[in-house]
Amino acid sequence: MQCTLFSTCQYVISATSAERIAFLQNSSNAWDGEIKQVTKHANLEQLPNGKIIPPSGWVCEAEGCNMNENLWLNLTDGAIRCGRSQFVAEGQMCKGNNHMKQYYDTTGYPLVVKLGTISSEGTADVFSYDEDDAVIDPNLEKHLAHFGIDPKSLKKTEKSTLELELDMNQKWEWAKCQEDGASLESIFGPGYTGLINIGSSCYMNSVLQTLLIVPSFVTRFVDGAGPILARVPPLDVHHDFNAQVAKLFSAMASGDYSVENSTLNGIKPSQFKRVVAGAHPEFSSSKQQDAEEYVRFLLDKVSSNTPVEVHDPTLSIKFKVESRFEDIASAMVRYTDREETVLAVPIPKVAPRLSLSLTLVKRSGLPSPITKEKKGARTTIRFKTFPDFLILQAQRFTMSRDYTVKKLDIDLQVPDEIDLSGLRGIGKKENETLLPDDAAASAVPALPEYDRSIAEQLEAMGFTRNASIKAAIETGKSGGVEAAAEWVMLRLDDPSLNDPPAPPASGGRTAPAGPARMEGFTAHQARYALSRNPDANAFHWDHFFDSQVPPECGAAIPGENTTPLESATAREYSDGSGKYRLVAFISHMGSSPHSGHYVAHVKKDDRWILFNDEKVAISQNPPRQLAYLYLFQRAQ
C-alpha cells in the first residue's frame, strides 16, 4: 500500500500539469520583434580557390587593418573583413572600419557571415548586402564546409548584430520604465496584488491593473462578484465570462494574495485568459500582443456580456465623437456620431520633446456632391461626450521606408491635468446649412464596419487614408495593425490601392441593423422574424404581424443568445466636464507593440504604484514621458 501511494505521489509530482500542457500548445518565442527571410542566395556559387579558414585566430585582411573582432567571412571567396562600427552602450561603440561593405562594393559578392557568431547549433549572423538585411541561409553548413569550417566544432564568442542593436535600443528604455537602479519599496494589501506572467501576458496584466481603479468596474465585478457567482451554476463558473472576470477582480482587490512575507503572493490568471480570449487567434496564444488592441477587445467583451438590466461598466470609458463633414465648394455640412474607446494621438516624427497635442482635424480631396467642383471636403472630429475615464494612445509606432514597424522614442511632456473642454462638439450652428440626405450619402458612401484605430495607426505610418481604411476593412479587428499593414504592403503595386474604398454591394442577406432596412419593423421584430425564417429574401413580411412577436424583454428569441443584447437607446454614456487628471499609464519596452514588455503605473492614495507583473512597489520616478497608453479621470 505504501509503495503504491509513494509511486502515485511520484507520478503526480513528475506529471505535466494541464496548465503547462496548454501553455506549451500555445507557446512560441516571446520575442518576435525580428523576422528574418530566407536569402535569395541560398544556392550561392562559391569560388573554387581552395582557401581554408582556421577555427580561430582570424584578422581583417584589409591592408593595414589587422582587426581581430567584429569580423565577417564572405561566403563567395572566403575573404575576411571587419564590419561597421556601431553603438553597443551609452558612450561605447564596437570596433569596425566597414571593410567588408567596401569589399562588397568592389566585388559584388553579397553574402557574409559573422565569424564569432557561428555556433555548434548551426546558427550564425548572416547578412546579405544586396538584400540589405539580416537573412537566413538554409545552406550555411554547406557554405562553411567549402572553406573547411565545421560549425559543430565552433562556439559562439560574439553577439549578433541584432543582439547588439537590441541591447542598445532597449537598455535605457527598460531601465527607465521598470525604474532599474532605484531602491523600490514593495507594497502589500488590498488593491496591490500582482499578476503572474503566464507567457508574454504582461500586456494583459497591465491593462487589468489599470482597469481596477475604474469605479464602474469595481462596482460590477468586485462589489457585484457575489450576485454574479450566485447566478452561475457551479459547473459553469469555470467557463463563464462574467464569473471569471468577477473572480479575478475580486481576488485582486481583496489583498488575500498580497501579504507581506508570504510565499503565496500573486495571482496566475490562466483560466481568465482562456475564457476571455476564447478562440481569438492572437489573444489566446502565448505571444506578446498590443496592449491598445487588447483593451479594446476586453472592453467590447465586457460590454457584450453585460445583461440589459445591468449598467454596462464600459460606458464610463467609451465615448461618442461628433464628426462634422463640410463640403468646401457649397459650404454645406453634415453631422454624424460614432462610438470610440481609445483616443489615438499622433506623435511628430521629429523634435526630441513635445507636448501632448490633440489636433483632431483631417482633410480629404472629395468632389462636391452639390456643385461637383473638386474643392475637397473637411472632416472635423470633436467630443460628443466626455467619459468619466479617458484612454489616450500615444502612437509611438510608425512605418519606415522599408515598410518595417519602427518605434518613436520621443519624450512626451504629459501634465498632471489636461483640459479638453474646447474640443466638445456643439452640433449644427444656426448659420449652417445641412447637406441633403442623398447628397450626404453620395459624399460619404456607407462603408462596412471597420476598426478605426487600425486605420488611424496605418495613416500615422505613412499610408494613405483610403489604403488604411481598405486594410482595416479587409483584415477585420482580429488581425490587428500588423495584419493590416501586411495587407497594404502586398498590394503596393496595385494602381487602385489608394482609390476610395467601395461601399458594400447591395443584395444578399444583411443584418437587421435598423428599422428602415426591415420595411418599418423594429430591430427586435426583425431579429425574431429572421430566427423563424433565416431566408430574409423569401420571408413574406406582409404576412408578419406585431402580435406574433414576444415582448422584447420577455421570452428569449429561439436560437439567439440574449445575454449580450442591449438596445442602442439604453446606452447612456457618461458625460461631464472636459477637465482630466492623469491616474494611470502603461509603458512599453521594445521595438514592436507585439514584443518586448509592458508595465503599468497606477496612482493610488496620492502615490504612484508600479505593477510589473507579480512585482508591486511604490514608484519613485514614474516615467510618464515614455508611456504608450494613458488613463485620465475626470477632475472633480
N, C-alpha and C positions, 0 to 999 in steps of 0.2 A: 504494500500500500504506500509506504514511504517512497519507494523507488518510483512508483507511478506518479505520485504527487510531485516529486522532485523533477522528473522528466517533463511533466506537464508545465511546471513553472519555468523550466529552462526553455521549453518550446515557446511559451508566451513571451519571455524576455527577448528571445532571438528573432521572433517573427517580425515581419514588416507590417507596420500598422496601416490601417485603412487610409489614414491621413497621409502617410508617407507615399503609399501607392498612388493616391490621387495627385499628390504633388509631382511625382515622377512622370505621371501620364501627361501632365500639362506643362512640364518644365522645359525650358530651353535656356540658353545662356542669358544671364541677366543683362549683360552688356551687348546691345545690338546697335551701338552707335556707328559702327563701321561695317559696311557690307562690301566685300571685295568681289570683283568679277574675274572669271577665268580669262587669262590673256589670249589675245588672238595669235600670239607667237608660241602657242603650246607645242607646235611642231617646228620649232626654230632650227634652221640649218646651221650646224656648228662647223667651224673650220678645222680640217684635219691637220693641225700644226704640231701635234704631238706634245703639247705643253702639259706638264703635270704640276698640280698645285699642292704644296705640302700642307699637312693638317694644322700647322701653326707657323708663327714667325713671319706673318705677312707684312709687307710695307708697300706704300704707294709707289708705283713705278714711274710716275711723272718725274721728269728731270728736276733734281734739286729739292724734292718734297720729303721723301723718306718718312711720311707719317705712318704710325702703326696702330691707329684706331679709326673708327668710322670708315672702314674700308669696304669697297664693293667689287664684286667679281663680274666681269662682262661674260655672259654665257655664250657669246658667239665665238670669241677668240681667246678667252681666259685672261684678258688684261685686268690688272688690279689697280684701282684708282680710289682716291679718297672722295667722300661725299661732301655735301654742303655743310657749312656751319649753321647751327640753329640753337635757339634758347632752350635750355633744359630746366632752368630755375631762375628765380629773380636775380638778375645780375650775373648769371652764369650761362656760358654757351659751350656746346661741344665743339671740338676742333674739326676743321674741314676746309679745304681750298676749292671744292667744287670741280675737282679734276675729272671725275667720271662724267659729269654733264658735258664738259668741254670735249672729252673723248667721244661721246655720242654725237656731238655737233660735227666732229671731224669725220667719223666713220659711218654713222647711221646705224650702228649696232644697238638695238633698243632695249634688250632685256638684261637686267642686272640683279644680283642677289647680295645682300649684306652679309659678309663672311661671319661676323661674330654672332649672327642670329640663327645660324644653321644648328638644328638640334637633332638628337637621336630619334625623335618622333617624326622626323621628316618635314618639320615646319621651318620656315625661314621668311625673312622680309624680302619680298621680290617686288621690283619696281620696273614699269615699262615706260620709257621716255616718250615714245611716240603716242602712247595712250595717256600719258601724263597722269598716272595714278598707280597706287599700290595694287597689285594683282595677285591672282592665284596661278601658279604654274603646275598643272597636273602631272607634268613630266619632269619635275625638278630633280628627282633622284637620278633619272637617266642623263639629264643635262650636266649634273655634277660629276657623275661617273665618267663622262667624256674627258674630264681633267683629273681623273684619279682620286676624286673625293668620295668617301663613303660617309654619308650622313650619320649612320649608326655609330660611327666612331667619334663623332664630334659632340661637343657640349656647348650650349648657348652661353655666350660670355658678354653680350651687349644687348641693350634694349632696342626694340624695333623703332622705326620712325614714328609709328602710331603711338607706341608707349611713351616716347619722349614728348610728343605733342599733347597727349592726354595729361601727362604729369604736369606740364607747364600750364595748360589751359585751365585745369581744374583745381590745382593745389590751392591757389589763393581763394577761389570761389568757395570751395568746400570748407576751407578753414573759417571763412567769414560766416557762412550760413550756419555751420554747426558750432560756431564760437570756439574753435580749437584754440588752445593756449590760455583760455580763461578758466579759472577755477570755479566751476558752476556748482551751486548747492542744489542737491536733489530735493524734491518736494513730494509729499505724500498726502493722501486723504481723498475725500470725495471730489470728483472732477479732475483729479490729477492722475488718472490711471493710464498707463502706457498700453500701446497695442503692439503685439509681437509681429515682426515681419515674417510672413508665411511664404515668401518667394516673390521678391520685387513688388511687394504690396504697399510700399511707403506712400505711393500716390493716394491709395485708398485710406490709409491710416491718417494722413494729413488732412484730408477732406472731412473725415468723421470727427476728428478732434475740433475742427473749426465749426462744424455744424452744431456741436454740443453746447455752444454758447447762445444759440438762437432760441429764444423762449418758446416759440411755437413748436419747435422740435422737442423741447423738454416737456412741454405740456402733453404732446401727443404720445411720445414714446417712453418717457420716464415716469411722469405722473400718471399717464394712462396705460402703463405697462400691465397693471393688474387686470383691468377690464379687457384689454386686448387678448391676454393669455387665457382669460376665463371663457372667452367666446370661441376659442380654437380647441377642437378636440385634442387630447393629449398626443394621440398618434400622428396628428397633423402638424404639431408645433415645429417639428424638425424641418418641414418643407414650406411652412407658411411665411410669406414675406413680412407681414406686419409683426408676427411673433418674433422672428429673428431680429428685426430692427429693434423692437422693444427690449428683447433680452440683452442685446449688446449695449444699447444706450443706457439702460438702467444699471447694468453692471459697471459701465464706465463712470457713471455719476455716483454710484454707491460708495466707492472707496474701499470696498471689500478686497479688491485686488491691487491696492496701493497702500501697503502697510510698511512702515519703516522696519528695517532689519528682517523682513520676511523674504523667504526664498520662493514664494509663490506669487510674486507680483507680475502684473501684465496679463493681458487677455489675448488669446490667439483666435482671431475672427474667421476661422476656416469655414464653418457652416454658414455664417453670414455671407461671406463672399460667394460661396457655392449657390446659395439660394438667390441672392440679388443678381448675380451675373447670369445665372441660368445658362443658356446655350450661346450667349454672346461670344463671338469669335475672339475678341480681344480681352475683355474683362474677365472671362472665365479662365484665361491662360495664366501662366506664371511669368509672363513678360512684363516689363515696365510699361506703363501707359501714361497718357497725358492727363494730368490732374484736372485740367479745364474740361476735357471731354467727359471725364468721369463724374464731375459734379453735375453737369447737365444730365447725364444718363441717370444718376441716382435720384435727382430731384424729379425727373419725369416718372421714374418707377414709383417713388413715394406718392406722387400725385395720382397716378393711375390706380394705385392700390388703396386710396383713401375712399371710404364709403361716402355716399351722398350726404348722409346725415351728420358726418363728422367734418369739422373745419380742416381744410387742406393746409398743412403747415408750410408748404412751399409758397403759398400766396404772400407770405411775409418777405419772400426773397424775389419771386418773379414780379415782373412789372410790365406795363404796357408802354409802348413808344408810339408817338404820333408821326406819321410820315406825310410831309407836305410836298406834293408834286406840283411844280409850276411850269407851265408851257410858256417859254420866254417870248415866243412870237405873239401870242394872243394875250398874255398876262393872266390867263385863267388858271385856276388851281383845283386840286383835288386832295382831300384828306382821307387817310386810311390809318387804322390802328393794327398793331400786332403785339404778340406776347414775346418777351425776352427774359432770359435767365441770367446771362452774363453780359456786361458791357465791355466790349473789346476796345482797347485804347492803343492806337498805333504809336510806335516809337520811331523818331527820326533816326536814320542810319548814320548820321554824323552828329557832332557835338558830344563832348565827353560827359556832360551833365545837363540835365534838363528838368523842367518842372512837368508835372503830370498835366497833359493838355487834353481837353475834352472837346475838340472841334468836331462837330457831328454834321458836316455838310459834304454831300457828294454830288458830282456833276456827271451828266451823260449827254451825248450828242444825238438825241432823238428828233425826228422831224415833227413839226407841229401837227396835231390831229385836226386843228381848226383851219389854219392858213396854209398848211403843207410846206411852210418855209423850214429850212433846216437850221434854225437858230438854236436848236438844242432845248434842253429842259434842265430843271434844277430840282433836286430832291433834298429836303432838309429834314433831319431827324431830331425830334425833341421828346422829352419825357412826358408821357400822358399821365403816369402815376409815379410817385416816388416811394419805393418799398421801404419797409422797416429796416431791412438789411440789403445792402447793395454790393454785389460782387463785381470787381473790376479785374480785367485780364490785361496785363502788360504784354503786348505782342512782341515778345523777345525773339521769335524765330522768323527768319526770312529766307528767301530762296536766292542762292548765289547765281552767278552767271553760268556755272556748270550744272545748275539745277539740283544742287545738294542743299540740304537744310543747314543754315548757319545761325548761330545764336548771337544776339546783340548784347554784349557785356557792357551795358551802359548803366551808370548810377541814376536812379530816379529820385528826385527831390520830392518825397511824399510827405505832406504835412500831417499833423495830428487831426486836423479838421479841414473839411472842404465844403464849399457852398455851391451847389448846383442849381440853386433857385432860378437863375437866369436861363436855364435850359428847359424850363417847363413849357410844353405846348399849350396854346390857348385856343386852338381851333380856328374856325373861319373868322376873319376880320370883317368889319362892316363894309369896307370898300372893296372886298374881293368878290370876284365872280367865279362860281364853280363851273368846272368843265361838265358838259352834258355826260350822262352815264355812258352812252355809246362811245363818245369821244374819249372819255377817260379810259374805257376798256380797250380802245384801239391804241391809246398812247401807252398804256402799261398792260400788255396782254397777261391774262391769268396764267401762272406757271404752276407746275407741280410743287408740292411741298418739298422744301429742302432746308438743310441746316445752315442758317445764315452765318453762323460763326465760322463754319468751314470756308464759305465763300469769302468772308472778310479776311481771314488769315491768308488765303491764296492771293487775294489782292495785295495784301501787305508784302507778300513775297515777290511781287512784281508782275503777276499775271493780270490780264485784262479782266474787267468785271464780268463780261459775257462768258469768257472761258471759265472763270471761277464759279459762276452760277451753274453752268453746264456740268462741271465736275462734281459739284455738291449734289446736284440732282441725280446724276448717274451712279455715284458711289453710295449715296444714302448716308444715314447717320452712323451706321455700324462700321463703315470703312475708315472714318476719321480723316484727318488732314493729309496724312501720308498717302493713303489710297487715292485721295482726290488729286494730290499733286502728281502722283504717278500717272493717273488718267490723263492729265493735261500733257505731261511730257511725252507720252506715247503718241500724241496727236499734234505735235508741234508743226509737222509738215502738212497738216490738213488746212487748206485755204479757208474753210468755213469755221475754223475753231473760234474765231473772235466775232462771228456773226451773232446777232441777238438770239438767245435761246427760244426755241419754238414752244408755244403752249401745247398742252396735251391734245391729241386728236380726239374729236368727238366720236361718240358711238361706244358700244360695249357697256358692260355693267359698271356703274360708278357708285361710289359710296354715297349714302343718303346724307350728304353734308348739310343741306339746308332745305327749308320747306319748298322753295321755288322749284327745286330740282325734282320734287315729287308731286308736282301739279297741285299744290295747295295743301298737302298733308304736312303734319309736323314731323320732326325728326324721329320722335318716338313711334308715331304711326308707321312711318316708312320702315323703320327697323323691324317692327313687328310683322309688317307685310312681307318683307324680304325673308324673315325667318320661316314664314309659312310657305313661301314660294320663292326660292333663290333666283329664278329666272325673271329678272325685273322687266325685261322686254316683253315677255309673254304674259305677264300678270295683267288681269283685267281690272285696272284701277277704278273704272267707273262702277264696278260691282262691289267695291270695298267701302264699308261704312264705319263711322266712328264707333257705333255700338258694338262692333266686333272686337274692338281693341281693349285690353285690360288697362286699368289706370296705370300711369307711368310709375308711380311709387308702389304699386300693388304687386301682383304676381309676376314672377320672372318671365321674360320672353323665352320661349323654348330655344335651346341651343345657344343662348347668349349669356356670357358672364357679366352679371350686373354689378359686381363689386366695384370695378373701377369707374362705373358710369357716373357722370356728373353733368348736368345741363350747363350750357355756356352762361346763362344768366345767373347761375349760382356762384360764379367765380368772382368773389369780391376781393380785389387786390387791395393790399394795404396802401395807404396814401397819406401824405402829410408834408412836413417841411422838407426842403431840399438840402438841409444842412446835415452833414455827417461827420462822425469821428471814427478813426481807424481802431478796430478792435481785434483784428487778426490778419495774418498774411501767410501764404505758403511760398516757400522758396524752392527753386530747382537748381541742382548742381549737375552739370554735364552739358554735352553739346547738342542733345536732341531731347525733346519732351518725352520720348519713348525709351529713354535710357537714363543712366545717372541715378540721382537720389533726390527725394523730396523730404522736407521737414516743415513743421508748422510752428509759428509763434502766435500765441493767443494771450490777450490781455485779460487777466482775472484779478480782481481785488486791487486794481491800480498797479499790478506788476505784470511784466511780460514773462510768459512761461514758454520754454522751448519744449516741443514734443518731437522727439527724434525716435520714432517707433516706440520701443518699450522704455526708452530713457526719457524722464521728465525732470526738468530742472528750471530754476529761476534764471532767466536770461539777464545778462549784463550789458550786452551790446546788440540789441535786435537789429539785424541787417535789412531794414525795410527797403533800402535803396536797391537791393538785388532781387526783390520778390517777383514772383510770376503772377500770383493771384492775391488780391487784396479784398478783405471783407470790412465794409464800413457799416456802422449802426447809426440810425437817425439820432442826431443830437437832441437831448431833452432840453 
